[in-house]
Each structure stands twice: as C-alpha cells, then as structure tokens.
Amino acid sequence: MVSHDPSFETILMVEKALIDSDIYPTKTQLWKSLPKQVHYSTFKKVLDYLEASNKIEYNNKSILFLGQTKKLKEYIDTIIELK
C-alpha cells in the first residue's frame, strides 16, 4: 500500500469539513464528504495529526472538533479562497 504524507492543504480541507459539518461524523462519513479524493491512509494520518495537536477527539463512532472558533473558521476560509 502506498503511504502519502498529507499536505497542508489536505489538513486544512479536513479541518474545514469538520467545522462545516452539522453532525459529529464517523471517520468514513467525513472521508466521503471531502471535496477532493484523499487516500484513506493519508486521511488517517491527518486525523492522527489533528488528535496529537489536540484539535480533535475521535473513536470508532464519531469525531469531535475541539478547535472550532469563529476566528479559526474565517482564517481557514481565507486561506482556501486565496488558492
């Protein structure tokens, strides 16, 4: 299996998907909701990074985004719009 390191853009995309989610998604729900395809192994690395950074907590049932603030959301939206 090919393992890819996540790019900064991929990390931001996952964070934005969590911020915009109206539910506490499962890993599979979140992965399938991403606007771009991401290898599942890369996606899992992003989740591990976000958990190690204390931005999320997750288990087999759901993912809880802990870093959700209005200022962070505006910052992420600004970065994504610059591309």
PyMOL Python script that loads the backbone (N, CA, C, O; Angstrom):
from pymol import cmd

cmd.read_pdbstr("""\
ATOM      1  N   MET A   1       0.842  -1.170   0.000  1.00  0.00           N
ATOM      2  CA  MET A   1       0.000   0.000   0.000  1.00  0.00           C
ATOM      3  C   MET A   1       0.894   1.243   0.000  1.00  0.00           C
ATOM      4  O   MET A   1       1.892   1.305   0.719  1.00  0.00           O
ATOM      5  N   VAL A   2       0.524   2.213  -0.806  1.00  0.00           N
ATOM      6  CA  VAL A   2       1.270   3.459  -0.897  1.00  0.00           C
ATOM      7  C   VAL A   2       0.849   4.372   0.242  1.00  0.00           C
ATOM      8  O   VAL A   2      -0.340   4.563   0.494  1.00  0.00           O
ATOM      9  N   SER A   3       1.835   4.933   0.925  1.00  0.00           N
ATOM     10  CA  SER A   3       1.540   5.856   2.020  1.00  0.00           C
ATOM     11  C   SER A   3       1.956   7.256   1.603  1.00  0.00           C
ATOM     12  O   SER A   3       3.081   7.476   1.156  1.00  0.00           O
ATOM     13  N   HIS A   4       1.049   8.188   1.752  1.00  0.00           N
ATOM     14  CA  HIS A   4       1.299   9.573   1.378  1.00  0.00           C
ATOM     15  C   HIS A   4       1.282  10.454   2.616  1.00  0.00           C
ATOM     16  O   HIS A   4       0.443  10.290   3.502  1.00  0.00           O
ATOM     17  N   ASP A   5       2.217  11.389   2.665  1.00  0.00           N
ATOM     18  CA  ASP A   5       2.182  12.374   3.745  1.00  0.00           C
ATOM     19  C   ASP A   5       1.180  13.453   3.374  1.00  0.00           C
ATOM     20  O   ASP A   5       1.160  13.907   2.229  1.00  0.00           O
ATOM     21  N   PRO A   6       0.354  13.869   4.311  1.00  0.00           N
ATOM     22  CA  PRO A   6      -0.658  14.882   3.995  1.00  0.00           C
ATOM     23  C   PRO A   6      -0.024  16.250   3.757  1.00  0.00           C
ATOM     24  O   PRO A   6       0.933  16.631   4.430  1.00  0.00           O
ATOM     25  N   SER A   7      -0.564  16.965   2.806  1.00  0.00           N
ATOM     26  CA  SER A   7      -0.123  18.339   2.562  1.00  0.00           C
ATOM     27  C   SER A   7      -0.868  19.260   3.525  1.00  0.00           C
ATOM     28  O   SER A   7      -1.858  18.869   4.143  1.00  0.00           O
ATOM     29  N   PHE A   8      -0.377  20.477   3.637  1.00  0.00           N
ATOM     30  CA  PHE A   8      -1.044  21.469   4.472  1.00  0.00           C
ATOM     31  C   PHE A   8      -2.461  21.712   3.961  1.00  0.00           C
ATOM     32  O   PHE A   8      -3.391  21.882   4.749  1.00  0.00           O
ATOM     33  N   GLU A   9      -2.621  21.728   2.645  1.00  0.00           N
ATOM     34  CA  GLU A   9      -3.934  21.927   2.030  1.00  0.00           C
ATOM     35  C   GLU A   9      -4.901  20.809   2.439  1.00  0.00           C
ATOM     36  O   GLU A   9      -6.074  21.067   2.707  1.00  0.00           O
ATOM     37  N   THR A  10      -4.411  19.585   2.483  1.00  0.00           N
ATOM     38  CA  THR A  10      -5.251  18.448   2.870  1.00  0.00           C
ATOM     39  C   THR A  10      -5.672  18.564   4.332  1.00  0.00           C
ATOM     40  O   THR A  10      -6.826  18.303   4.672  1.00  0.00           O
ATOM     41  N   ILE A  11      -4.744  18.952   5.186  1.00  0.00           N
ATOM     42  CA  ILE A  11      -5.077  19.130   6.605  1.00  0.00           C
ATOM     43  C   ILE A  11      -6.151  20.200   6.760  1.00  0.00           C
ATOM     44  O   ILE A  11      -7.119  20.010   7.497  1.00  0.00           O
ATOM     45  N   LEU A  12      -5.982  21.325   6.068  1.00  0.00           N
ATOM     46  CA  LEU A  12      -6.984  22.390   6.142  1.00  0.00           C
ATOM     47  C   LEU A  12      -8.328  21.948   5.590  1.00  0.00           C
ATOM     48  O   LEU A  12      -9.371  22.331   6.121  1.00  0.00           O
ATOM     49  N   MET A  13      -8.318  21.146   4.530  1.00  0.00           N
ATOM     50  CA  MET A  13      -9.557  20.662   3.933  1.00  0.00           C
ATOM     51  C   MET A  13     -10.327  19.795   4.940  1.00  0.00           C
ATOM     52  O   MET A  13     -11.546  19.912   5.062  1.00  0.00           O
ATOM     53  N   VAL A  14      -9.612  18.931   5.653  1.00  0.00           N
ATOM     54  CA  VAL A  14     -10.258  18.071   6.649  1.00  0.00           C
ATOM     55  C   VAL A  14     -10.789  18.921   7.808  1.00  0.00           C
ATOM     56  O   VAL A  14     -11.910  18.707   8.269  1.00  0.00           O
ATOM     57  N   GLU A  15      -9.994  19.877   8.277  1.00  0.00           N
ATOM     58  CA  GLU A  15     -10.453  20.762   9.351  1.00  0.00           C
ATOM     59  C   GLU A  15     -11.713  21.520   8.934  1.00  0.00           C
ATOM     60  O   GLU A  15     -12.666  21.611   9.707  1.00  0.00           O
ATOM     61  N   LYS A  16     -11.719  22.059   7.728  1.00  0.00           N
ATOM     62  CA  LYS A  16     -12.882  22.809   7.237  1.00  0.00           C
ATOM     63  C   LYS A  16     -14.108  21.910   7.150  1.00  0.00           C
ATOM     64  O   LYS A  16     -15.211  22.329   7.499  1.00  0.00           O
ATOM     65  N   ALA A  17     -13.923  20.681   6.688  1.00  0.00           N
ATOM     66  CA  ALA A  17     -15.043  19.749   6.605  1.00  0.00           C
ATOM     67  C   ALA A  17     -15.619  19.479   7.996  1.00  0.00           C
ATOM     68  O   ALA A  17     -16.835  19.360   8.153  1.00  0.00           O
ATOM     69  N   LEU A  18     -14.759  19.382   8.994  1.00  0.00           N
ATOM     70  CA  LEU A  18     -15.234  19.178  10.362  1.00  0.00           C
ATOM     71  C   LEU A  18     -15.959  20.410  10.892  1.00  0.00           C
ATOM     72  O   LEU A  18     -16.998  20.290  11.540  1.00  0.00           O
ATOM     73  N   ILE A  19     -15.420  21.581  10.622  1.00  0.00           N
ATOM     74  CA  ILE A  19     -16.050  22.824  11.075  1.00  0.00           C
ATOM     75  C   ILE A  19     -17.426  22.984  10.443  1.00  0.00           C
ATOM     76  O   ILE A  19     -18.381  23.381  11.112  1.00  0.00           O
ATOM     77  N   ASP A  20     -17.525  22.676   9.160  1.00  0.00           N
ATOM     78  CA  ASP A  20     -18.776  22.868   8.424  1.00  0.00           C
ATOM     79  C   ASP A  20     -19.808  21.769   8.674  1.00  0.00           C
ATOM     80  O   ASP A  20     -20.975  21.925   8.316  1.00  0.00           O
ATOM     81  N   SER A  21     -19.395  20.676   9.278  1.00  0.00           N
ATOM     82  CA  SER A  21     -20.303  19.552   9.500  1.00  0.00           C
ATOM     83  C   SER A  21     -21.353  19.881  10.554  1.00  0.00           C
ATOM     84  O   SER A  21     -21.048  20.478  11.587  1.00  0.00           O
ATOM     85  N   ASP A  22     -22.582  19.489  10.281  1.00  0.00           N
ATOM     86  CA  ASP A  22     -23.679  19.690  11.232  1.00  0.00           C
ATOM     87  C   ASP A  22     -23.807  18.527  12.220  1.00  0.00           C
ATOM     88  O   ASP A  22     -24.608  18.573  13.153  1.00  0.00           O
ATOM     89  N   ILE A  23     -23.010  17.497  11.998  1.00  0.00           N
ATOM     90  CA  ILE A  23     -23.054  16.314  12.853  1.00  0.00           C
ATOM     91  C   ILE A  23     -21.647  16.009  13.353  1.00  0.00           C
ATOM     92  O   ILE A  23     -20.681  16.646  12.932  1.00  0.00           O
ATOM     93  N   TYR A  24     -21.537  15.050  14.237  1.00  0.00           N
ATOM     94  CA  TYR A  24     -20.243  14.511  14.634  1.00  0.00           C
ATOM     95  C   TYR A  24     -20.028  13.279  13.754  1.00  0.00           C
ATOM     96  O   TYR A  24     -20.498  12.192  14.089  1.00  0.00           O
ATOM     97  N   PRO A  25     -19.327  13.438  12.637  1.00  0.00           N
ATOM     98  CA  PRO A  25     -19.252  12.350  11.664  1.00  0.00           C
ATOM     99  C   PRO A  25     -18.357  11.199  12.119  1.00  0.00           C
ATOM    100  O   PRO A  25     -17.478  11.360  12.965  1.00  0.00           O
ATOM    101  N   THR A  26     -18.613  10.042  11.532  1.00  0.00           N
ATOM    102  CA  THR A  26     -17.680   8.933  11.690  1.00  0.00           C
ATOM    103  C   THR A  26     -16.506   9.203  10.757  1.00  0.00           C
ATOM    104  O   THR A  26     -16.562  10.105   9.921  1.00  0.00           O
ATOM    105  N   LYS A  27     -15.442   8.416  10.905  1.00  0.00           N
ATOM    106  CA  LYS A  27     -14.296   8.585  10.002  1.00  0.00           C
ATOM    107  C   LYS A  27     -14.730   8.403   8.551  1.00  0.00           C
ATOM    108  O   LYS A  27     -14.346   9.190   7.687  1.00  0.00           O
ATOM    109  N   THR A  28     -15.513   7.389   8.283  1.00  0.00           N
ATOM    110  CA  THR A  28     -15.947   7.110   6.912  1.00  0.00           C
ATOM    111  C   THR A  28     -16.832   8.226   6.375  1.00  0.00           C
ATOM    112  O   THR A  28     -16.673   8.638   5.226  1.00  0.00           O
ATOM    113  N   GLN A  29     -17.756   8.716   7.181  1.00  0.00           N
ATOM    114  CA  GLN A  29     -18.626   9.813   6.740  1.00  0.00           C
ATOM    115  C   GLN A  29     -17.800  11.048   6.388  1.00  0.00           C
ATOM    116  O   GLN A  29     -18.029  11.683   5.359  1.00  0.00           O
ATOM    117  N   LEU A  30     -16.847  11.381   7.243  1.00  0.00           N
ATOM    118  CA  LEU A  30     -16.006  12.555   6.992  1.00  0.00           C
ATOM    119  C   LEU A  30     -15.172  12.355   5.728  1.00  0.00           C
ATOM    120  O   LEU A  30     -15.099  13.245   4.881  1.00  0.00           O
ATOM    121  N   TRP A  31     -14.551  11.202   5.604  1.00  0.00           N
ATOM    122  CA  TRP A  31     -13.703  10.899   4.448  1.00  0.00           C
ATOM    123  C   TRP A  31     -14.499  11.013   3.147  1.00  0.00           C
ATOM    124  O   TRP A  31     -14.018  11.588   2.171  1.00  0.00           O
ATOM    125  N   LYS A  32     -15.704  10.471   3.133  1.00  0.00           N
ATOM    126  CA  LYS A  32     -16.532  10.527   1.925  1.00  0.00           C
ATOM    127  C   LYS A  32     -17.078  11.925   1.645  1.00  0.00           C
ATOM    128  O   LYS A  32     -17.459  12.220   0.512  1.00  0.00           O
ATOM    129  N   SER A  33     -17.122  12.786   2.656  1.00  0.00           N
ATOM    130  CA  SER A  33     -17.668  14.132   2.467  1.00  0.00           C
ATOM    131  C   SER A  33     -16.638  15.134   1.960  1.00  0.00           C
ATOM    132  O   SER A  33     -16.996  16.259   1.612  1.00  0.00           O
ATOM    133  N   LEU A  34     -15.373  14.750   1.913  1.00  0.00           N
ATOM    134  CA  LEU A  34     -14.329  15.691   1.495  1.00  0.00           C
ATOM    135  C   LEU A  34     -14.520  16.087   0.034  1.00  0.00           C
ATOM    136  O   LEU A  34     -14.893  15.253  -0.791  1.00  0.00           O
ATOM    137  N   PRO A  35     -14.264  17.365  -0.292  1.00  0.00           N
ATOM    138  CA  PRO A  35     -14.480  17.841  -1.662  1.00  0.00           C
ATOM    139  C   PRO A  35     -13.495  17.268  -2.678  1.00  0.00           C
ATOM    140  O   PRO A  35     -13.766  17.276  -3.879  1.00  0.00           O
ATOM    141  N   LYS A  36     -12.353  16.772  -2.201  1.00  0.00           N
ATOM    142  CA  LYS A  36     -11.367  16.141  -3.081  1.00  0.00           C
ATOM    143  C   LYS A  36     -11.069  14.749  -2.551  1.00  0.00           C
ATOM    144  O   LYS A  36     -11.167  14.494  -1.351  1.00  0.00           O
ATOM    145  N   GLN A  37     -10.704  13.849  -3.462  1.00  0.00           N
ATOM    146  CA  GLN A  37     -10.339  12.500  -3.037  1.00  0.00           C
ATOM    147  C   GLN A  37      -9.004  12.528  -2.308  1.00  0.00           C
ATOM    148  O   GLN A  37      -8.062  13.207  -2.717  1.00  0.00           O
ATOM    149  N   VAL A  38      -8.951  11.777  -1.225  1.00  0.00           N
ATOM    150  CA  VAL A  38      -7.738  11.647  -0.425  1.00  0.00           C
ATOM    151  C   VAL A  38      -7.562  10.161  -0.142  1.00  0.00           C
ATOM    152  O   VAL A  38      -8.525   9.475   0.200  1.00  0.00           O
ATOM    153  N   HIS A  39      -6.337   9.659  -0.282  1.00  0.00           N
ATOM    154  CA  HIS A  39      -6.084   8.268   0.088  1.00  0.00           C
ATOM    155  C   HIS A  39      -6.483   8.084   1.547  1.00  0.00           C
ATOM    156  O   HIS A  39      -6.246   8.957   2.382  1.00  0.00           O
ATOM    157  N   TYR A  40      -7.089   6.939   1.845  1.00  0.00           N
ATOM    158  CA  TYR A  40      -7.557   6.718   3.206  1.00  0.00           C
ATOM    159  C   TYR A  40      -6.393   6.716   4.190  1.00  0.00           C
ATOM    160  O   TYR A  40      -6.535   7.210   5.308  1.00  0.00           O
ATOM    161  N   SER A  41      -5.242   6.167   3.793  1.00  0.00           N
ATOM    162  CA  SER A  41      -4.076   6.155   4.685  1.00  0.00           C
ATOM    163  C   SER A  41      -3.610   7.585   4.981  1.00  0.00           C
ATOM    164  O   SER A  41      -3.187   7.877   6.100  1.00  0.00           O
ATOM    165  N   THR A  42      -3.684   8.469   3.996  1.00  0.00           N
ATOM    166  CA  THR A  42      -3.329   9.875   4.191  1.00  0.00           C
ATOM    167  C   THR A  42      -4.334  10.533   5.117  1.00  0.00           C
ATOM    168  O   THR A  42      -3.957  11.292   6.010  1.00  0.00           O
ATOM    169  N   PHE A  43      -5.609  10.246   4.911  1.00  0.00           N
ATOM    170  CA  PHE A  43      -6.684  10.778   5.742  1.00  0.00           C
ATOM    171  C   PHE A  43      -6.473  10.376   7.204  1.00  0.00           C
ATOM    172  O   PHE A  43      -6.644  11.196   8.106  1.00  0.00           O
ATOM    173  N   LYS A  44      -6.100   9.111   7.435  1.00  0.00           N
ATOM    174  CA  LYS A  44      -5.867   8.650   8.806  1.00  0.00           C
ATOM    175  C   LYS A  44      -4.687   9.385   9.437  1.00  0.00           C
ATOM    176  O   LYS A  44      -4.700   9.667  10.635  1.00  0.00           O
ATOM    177  N   LYS A  45      -3.661   9.699   8.633  1.00  0.00           N
ATOM    178  CA  LYS A  45      -2.530  10.481   9.156  1.00  0.00           C
ATOM    179  C   LYS A  45      -2.983  11.878   9.568  1.00  0.00           C
ATOM    180  O   LYS A  45      -2.527  12.405  10.583  1.00  0.00           O
ATOM    181  N   VAL A  46      -3.874  12.474   8.790  1.00  0.00           N
ATOM    182  CA  VAL A  46      -4.407  13.797   9.139  1.00  0.00           C
ATOM    183  C   VAL A  46      -5.146  13.708  10.477  1.00  0.00           C
ATOM    184  O   VAL A  46      -4.957  14.561  11.344  1.00  0.00           O
ATOM    185  N   LEU A  47      -5.978  12.693  10.649  1.00  0.00           N
ATOM    186  CA  LEU A  47      -6.708  12.535  11.916  1.00  0.00           C
ATOM    187  C   LEU A  47      -5.738  12.339  13.079  1.00  0.00           C
ATOM    188  O   LEU A  47      -5.936  12.909  14.153  1.00  0.00           O
ATOM    189  N   ASP A  48      -4.699  11.542  12.875  1.00  0.00           N
ATOM    190  CA  ASP A  48      -3.701  11.337  13.933  1.00  0.00           C
ATOM    191  C   ASP A  48      -3.012  12.654  14.286  1.00  0.00           C
ATOM    192  O   ASP A  48      -2.794  12.951  15.461  1.00  0.00           O
ATOM    193  N   TYR A  49      -2.671  13.440  13.264  1.00  0.00           N
ATOM    194  CA  TYR A  49      -2.048  14.739  13.492  1.00  0.00           C
ATOM    195  C   TYR A  49      -2.997  15.671  14.263  1.00  0.00           C
ATOM    196  O   TYR A  49      -2.589  16.311  15.232  1.00  0.00           O
ATOM    197  N   LEU A  50      -4.249  15.741  13.833  1.00  0.00           N
ATOM    198  CA  LEU A  50      -5.212  16.624  14.492  1.00  0.00           C
ATOM    199  C   LEU A  50      -5.445  16.202  15.944  1.00  0.00           C
ATOM    200  O   LEU A  50      -5.622  17.046  16.823  1.00  0.00           O
ATOM    201  N   GLU A  51      -5.443  14.899  16.184  1.00  0.00           N
ATOM    202  CA  GLU A  51      -5.615  14.419  17.557  1.00  0.00           C
ATOM    203  C   GLU A  51      -4.374  14.749  18.396  1.00  0.00           C
ATOM    204  O   GLU A  51      -4.504  15.183  19.540  1.00  0.00           O
ATOM    205  N   ALA A  52      -3.184  14.551  17.844  1.00  0.00           N
ATOM    206  CA  ALA A  52      -1.948  14.860  18.565  1.00  0.00           C
ATOM    207  C   ALA A  52      -1.840  16.361  18.853  1.00  0.00           C
ATOM    208  O   ALA A  52      -1.213  16.765  19.832  1.00  0.00           O
ATOM    209  N   SER A  53      -2.455  17.181  17.997  1.00  0.00           N
ATOM    210  CA  SER A  53      -2.452  18.634  18.167  1.00  0.00           C
ATOM    211  C   SER A  53      -3.592  19.111  19.067  1.00  0.00           C
ATOM    212  O   SER A  53      -3.792  20.313  19.247  1.00  0.00           O
ATOM    213  N   ASN A  54      -4.328  18.166  19.623  1.00  0.00           N
ATOM    214  CA  ASN A  54      -5.479  18.466  20.497  1.00  0.00           C
ATOM    215  C   ASN A  54      -6.554  19.280  19.790  1.00  0.00           C
ATOM    216  O   ASN A  54      -7.227  20.096  20.421  1.00  0.00           O
ATOM    217  N   LYS A  55      -6.722  19.070  18.494  1.00  0.00           N
ATOM    218  CA  LYS A  55      -7.779  19.749  17.744  1.00  0.00           C
ATOM    219  C   LYS A  55      -9.019  18.883  17.624  1.00  0.00           C
ATOM    220  O   LYS A  55     -10.120  19.398  17.433  1.00  0.00           O
ATOM    221  N   ILE A  56      -8.851  17.567  17.735  1.00  0.00           N
ATOM    222  CA  ILE A  56      -9.991  16.656  17.663  1.00  0.00           C
ATOM    223  C   ILE A  56      -9.851  15.552  18.696  1.00  0.00           C
ATOM    224  O   ILE A  56      -8.768  15.283  19.215  1.00  0.00           O
ATOM    225  N   GLU A  57     -10.965  14.932  18.971  1.00  0.00           N
ATOM    226  CA  GLU A  57     -11.046  13.666  19.704  1.00  0.00           C
ATOM    227  C   GLU A  57     -11.887  12.762  18.828  1.00  0.00           C
ATOM    228  O   GLU A  57     -12.910  13.190  18.295  1.00  0.00           O
ATOM    229  N   TYR A  58     -11.470  11.517  18.673  1.00  0.00           N
ATOM    230  CA  TYR A  58     -12.283  10.615  17.870  1.00  0.00           C
ATOM    231  C   TYR A  58     -12.161   9.181  18.348  1.00  0.00           C
ATOM    232  O   TYR A  58     -11.192   8.785  18.996  1.00  0.00           O
ATOM    233  N   ASN A  59     -13.185   8.424  17.999  1.00  0.00           N
ATOM    234  CA  ASN A  59     -13.205   6.996  18.256  1.00  0.00           C
ATOM    235  C   ASN A  59     -13.889   6.348  17.050  1.00  0.00           C
ATOM    236  O   ASN A  59     -14.027   6.985  16.006  1.00  0.00           O
ATOM    237  N   ASN A  60     -14.309   5.116  17.181  1.00  0.00           N
ATOM    238  CA  ASN A  60     -14.940   4.421  16.050  1.00  0.00           C
ATOM    239  C   ASN A  60     -16.327   4.958  15.726  1.00  0.00           C
ATOM    240  O   ASN A  60     -16.867   4.652  14.663  1.00  0.00           O
ATOM    241  N   LYS A  61     -16.914   5.750  16.614  1.00  0.00           N
ATOM    242  CA  LYS A  61     -18.281   6.211  16.402  1.00  0.00           C
ATOM    243  C   LYS A  61     -18.384   7.650  15.893  1.00  0.00           C
ATOM    244  O   LYS A  61     -19.304   7.961  15.136  1.00  0.00           O
ATOM    245  N   SER A  62     -17.460   8.537  16.291  1.00  0.00           N
ATOM    246  CA  SER A  62     -17.596   9.927  15.870  1.00  0.00           C
ATOM    247  C   SER A  62     -16.292  10.704  16.056  1.00  0.00           C
ATOM    248  O   SER A  62     -15.355  10.262  16.720  1.00  0.00           O
ATOM    249  N   ILE A  63     -16.284  11.891  15.431  1.00  0.00           N
ATOM    250  CA  ILE A  63     -15.153  12.797  15.542  1.00  0.00           C
ATOM    251  C   ILE A  63     -15.679  14.117  16.097  1.00  0.00           C
ATOM    252  O   ILE A  63     -16.660  14.665  15.593  1.00  0.00           O
ATOM    253  N   LEU A  64     -15.027  14.617  17.126  1.00  0.00           N
ATOM    254  CA  LEU A  64     -15.400  15.888  17.741  1.00  0.00           C
ATOM    255  C   LEU A  64     -14.279  16.882  17.486  1.00  0.00           C
ATOM    256  O   LEU A  64     -13.136  16.652  17.884  1.00  0.00           O
ATOM    257  N   PHE A  65     -14.604  17.984  16.824  1.00  0.00           N
ATOM    258  CA  PHE A  65     -13.618  19.028  16.557  1.00  0.00           C
ATOM    259  C   PHE A  65     -13.568  19.965  17.748  1.00  0.00           C
ATOM    260  O   PHE A  65     -14.572  20.598  18.076  1.00  0.00           O
ATOM    261  N   LEU A  66     -12.413  20.068  18.405  1.00  0.00           N
ATOM    262  CA  LEU A  66     -12.271  20.871  19.617  1.00  0.00           C
ATOM    263  C   LEU A  66     -11.817  22.292  19.332  1.00  0.00           C
ATOM    264  O   LEU A  66     -12.020  23.178  20.162  1.00  0.00           O
ATOM    265  N   GLY A  67     -11.207  22.529  18.179  1.00  0.00           N
ATOM    266  CA  GLY A  67     -10.629  23.832  17.876  1.00  0.00           C
ATOM    267  C   GLY A  67     -11.557  24.753  17.126  1.00  0.00           C
ATOM    268  O   GLY A  67     -11.098  25.684  16.465  1.00  0.00           O
ATOM    269  N   GLN A  68     -12.844  24.518  17.211  1.00  0.00           N
ATOM    270  CA  GLN A  68     -13.786  25.311  16.421  1.00  0.00           C
ATOM    271  C   GLN A  68     -14.023  26.671  17.066  1.00  0.00           C
ATOM    272  O   GLN A  68     -14.608  26.784  18.144  1.00  0.00           O
ATOM    273  N   THR A  69     -13.550  27.693  16.372  1.00  0.00           N
ATOM    274  CA  THR A  69     -13.837  29.067  16.771  1.00  0.00           C
ATOM    275  C   THR A  69     -14.157  29.850  15.518  1.00  0.00           C
ATOM    276  O   THR A  69     -13.763  29.459  14.419  1.00  0.00           O
ATOM    277  N   LYS A  70     -14.854  30.931  15.672  1.00  0.00           N
ATOM    278  CA  LYS A  70     -15.215  31.760  14.516  1.00  0.00           C
ATOM    279  C   LYS A  70     -13.957  32.301  13.839  1.00  0.00           C
ATOM    280  O   LYS A  70     -13.878  32.335  12.611  1.00  0.00           O
ATOM    281  N   LYS A  71     -12.976  32.722  14.635  1.00  0.00           N
ATOM    282  CA  LYS A  71     -11.746  33.270  14.084  1.00  0.00           C
ATOM    283  C   LYS A  71     -10.998  32.212  13.253  1.00  0.00           C
ATOM    284  O   LYS A  71     -10.501  32.515  12.168  1.00  0.00           O
ATOM    285  N   LEU A  72     -10.922  30.987  13.756  1.00  0.00           N
ATOM    286  CA  LEU A  72     -10.266  29.911  13.010  1.00  0.00           C
ATOM    287  C   LEU A  72     -11.003  29.634  11.712  1.00  0.00           C
ATOM    288  O   LEU A  72     -10.366  29.462  10.672  1.00  0.00           O
ATOM    289  N   LYS A  73     -12.322  29.585  11.745  1.00  0.00           N
ATOM    290  CA  LYS A  73     -13.099  29.333  10.535  1.00  0.00           C
ATOM    291  C   LYS A  73     -12.847  30.415   9.495  1.00  0.00           C
ATOM    292  O   LYS A  73     -12.664  30.110   8.316  1.00  0.00           O
ATOM    293  N   GLU A  74     -12.836  31.664   9.914  1.00  0.00           N
ATOM    294  CA  GLU A  74     -12.575  32.757   8.977  1.00  0.00           C
ATOM    295  C   GLU A  74     -11.167  32.640   8.388  1.00  0.00           C
ATOM    296  O   GLU A  74     -10.969  32.898   7.201  1.00  0.00           O
ATOM    297  N   TYR A  75     -10.197  32.254   9.206  1.00  0.00           N
ATOM    298  CA  TYR A  75      -8.824  32.088   8.742  1.00  0.00           C
ATOM    299  C   TYR A  75      -8.728  30.972   7.700  1.00  0.00           C
ATOM    300  O   TYR A  75      -8.108  31.151   6.651  1.00  0.00           O
ATOM    301  N   ILE A  76      -9.333  29.838   7.985  1.00  0.00           N
ATOM    302  CA  ILE A  76      -9.308  28.713   7.046  1.00  0.00           C
ATOM    303  C   ILE A  76      -9.990  29.090   5.747  1.00  0.00           C
ATOM    304  O   ILE A  76      -9.486  28.775   4.668  1.00  0.00           O
ATOM    305  N   ASP A  77     -11.134  29.762   5.834  1.00  0.00           N
ATOM    306  CA  ASP A  77     -11.845  30.202   4.621  1.00  0.00           C
ATOM    307  C   ASP A  77     -10.974  31.145   3.795  1.00  0.00           C
ATOM    308  O   ASP A  77     -10.967  31.057   2.567  1.00  0.00           O
ATOM    309  N   THR A  78     -10.248  32.036   4.443  1.00  0.00           N
ATOM    310  CA  THR A  78      -9.370  32.977   3.754  1.00  0.00           C
ATOM    311  C   THR A  78      -8.260  32.242   3.018  1.00  0.00           C
ATOM    312  O   THR A  78      -7.977  32.554   1.861  1.00  0.00           O
ATOM    313  N   ILE A  79      -7.639  31.289   3.655  1.00  0.00           N
ATOM    314  CA  ILE A  79      -6.536  30.531   3.041  1.00  0.00           C
ATOM    315  C   ILE A  79      -7.047  29.762   1.832  1.00  0.00           C
ATOM    316  O   ILE A  79      -6.408  29.773   0.780  1.00  0.00           O
ATOM    317  N   ILE A  80      -8.166  29.107   1.964  1.00  0.00           N
ATOM    318  CA  ILE A  80      -8.709  28.312   0.856  1.00  0.00           C
ATOM    319  C   ILE A  80      -9.111  29.207  -0.303  1.00  0.00           C
ATOM    320  O   ILE A  80      -8.935  28.821  -1.458  1.00  0.00           O
ATOM    321  N   GLU A  81      -9.647  30.390  -0.031  1.00  0.00           N
ATOM    322  CA  GLU A  81     -10.057  31.316  -1.086  1.00  0.00           C
ATOM    323  C   GLU A  81      -8.858  31.895  -1.836  1.00  0.00           C
ATOM    324  O   GLU A  81      -8.996  32.288  -2.995  1.00  0.00           O
ATOM    325  N   LEU A  82      -7.696  31.956  -1.208  1.00  0.00           N
ATOM    326  CA  LEU A  82      -6.513  32.521  -1.849  1.00  0.00           C
ATOM    327  C   LEU A  82      -5.985  31.651  -2.976  1.00  0.00           C
ATOM    328  O   LEU A  82      -5.262  32.145  -3.842  1.00  0.00           O
ATOM    329  N   LYS A  83      -6.317  30.407  -2.986  1.00  0.00           N
ATOM    330  CA  LYS A  83      -5.787  29.481  -3.997  1.00  0.00           C
ATOM    331  C   LYS A  83      -6.374  29.718  -5.334  1.00  0.00           C
ATOM    332  O   LYS A  83      -6.032  29.023  -6.290  1.00  0.00           O
TER     333      LYS A  83
END
""", "prot")
cmd.dss("prot")
cmd.show_as("cartoon", "prot")
cmd.util.cbc("prot")
cmd.orient("prot")
